[in-house]
Amino acid sequence: MMTGFPLSDHDAQKVSDRLCQLIANRIQEAGGCVPFSDYMQWALYEPMLGYYAGGSSKLGKAGDFVTAPELGDLFGRTLARAIAPLLSQTDAQILELGAGTGRLAKTVLAELDALGVRVRQYGILELSGELQFRQRRLLGKDNRVQWLSALPETFSGIVIANEVLDAVPVKLACLKNGVWHERCVACQDGQFRFKDCLASSVFLSQVAESLPQDIVLSALPEGYVTEIHPHALGLIRSLATMMATGKSAAVLVDYGFPAHEYYLPERTEGTLVCHYRHQVHDNPFYLPGLQDITAHLNFTAVAEKAEASGLDVLCYAGQAGFLMASGIMELLPSMEKKDAVSARLVQEAMKLLSPAEMGELFKVMVLGHDVQPSETLLQADRSGRL
Ligand SMILES: C[S@@+](CC[C@H](N)C(=O)[O-])C[C@H]1O[C@@H](n2cnc3c(N)ncnc32)[C@H](O)[C@@H]1O
């Protein structure tokens, strides 16, 4: 199958059927059930068949969901202004993880050029063939842009990851009779279903790494289900290793909460959601390979893993607070302007900033190694809330 071309519904269904069969065989080979993270990994990233590996349009109106860089250029331009003072302390490189359509890269490079801030190289690490195809079409002529197949061993520059960690497979934990079980995936009569298994010691240590130290299990209701993020924390550790020898920072933007808000007793079903053609629902077994599966991030665990791996938390803020401190208002037209372009920009800013849209649910975390935080970061920082 060629990547980069939209699939017809018939072809899409065939791809999903092949993926289901493959996953069902693997579950059988594994003895009847697998961790949810294995299922999510295959559903999203199985070569040629997984959601991000296949040919369907994912981002934008014709796809399944819209991200901040896809709304317009405001997000990217403001982000460029925020990273400019950090970038100039480093070896002038940017590394973007999961770069979507490439629009964020294009906007960030254009804004930094306009500000006179040098970018020596813009690397992209993209797991999705379809998205890499779109990125090459948009950015292929800029010889600063290069596509990587793995994280470099060492790096001095700025890492950008917008809505990447939420797409990293999660494990599910379920509380039964006051004891954590691992919610796994089984297959019965050709249908995937959840199966709660006794937790291994490895799983229990991963739960302990995520949950707040002072959590009272008896305050959580029977059957409480939540996510833990060992793979995302593994990615943080890998970034820290890569950043350990140079001056560098990583800007992570995603939806999520601090641990004490994540593991609230009333959040009984966790945060797992699926996106299919702009419909949001909670069934990860619907059309495997054709829908996005995602979970919110536990920013406390990310900060703790980063610090334990040698990075500093330079800033943790709501997206609205971060963008405001970084000067988004300066990019908006004056109040008197009433033309269509101005109206569109104001609408875009509302989406990015409004607490009812992306302003509060999305957070920005900046991790650093051997770099001085800028005034912007110091002003926006709310890391005391972690
Ligand atoms: C929801 S999309 C976000 C795309 C883009 N950043 C945006 O904001 O429009 C998630 C992206 O993360 C990528 N991704 C997931 N895990 C990754 C990893 N370990 N390294 C690099 N990219 C990853 C996926 O391939 C996908 O491109």
The ligand as an ORCA input file, in Angstrom:
! r2SCAN-3c Opt
* xyz 0 1
  C      -1.676     13.865     17.462
  S      -0.380     13.795     16.326
  C       0.272     15.432     16.503
  C       0.917     15.947     15.247
  C       1.507     17.364     15.297
  N       2.518     17.516     16.299
  C       0.447     18.410     15.471
  O       0.378     19.023     16.543
  O      -0.323     18.643     14.541
  C       0.792     12.775     17.171
  C       2.087     12.563     16.470
  O       3.046     12.017     17.378
  C       3.848     11.095     16.675
  N       4.578     10.244     17.630
  C       4.079      9.398     18.551
  N       5.070      8.801     19.241
  C       6.216      9.323     18.777
  C       7.596      9.108     19.088
  N       7.966      8.226     20.026
  N       8.519      9.816     18.413
  C       8.145     10.700     17.454
  N       6.860     10.919     17.109
  C       5.917     10.240     17.750
  C       2.846     10.387     15.790
  O       3.470      9.684     14.746
  C       2.041     11.589     15.302
  O       2.677     12.193     14.214
*
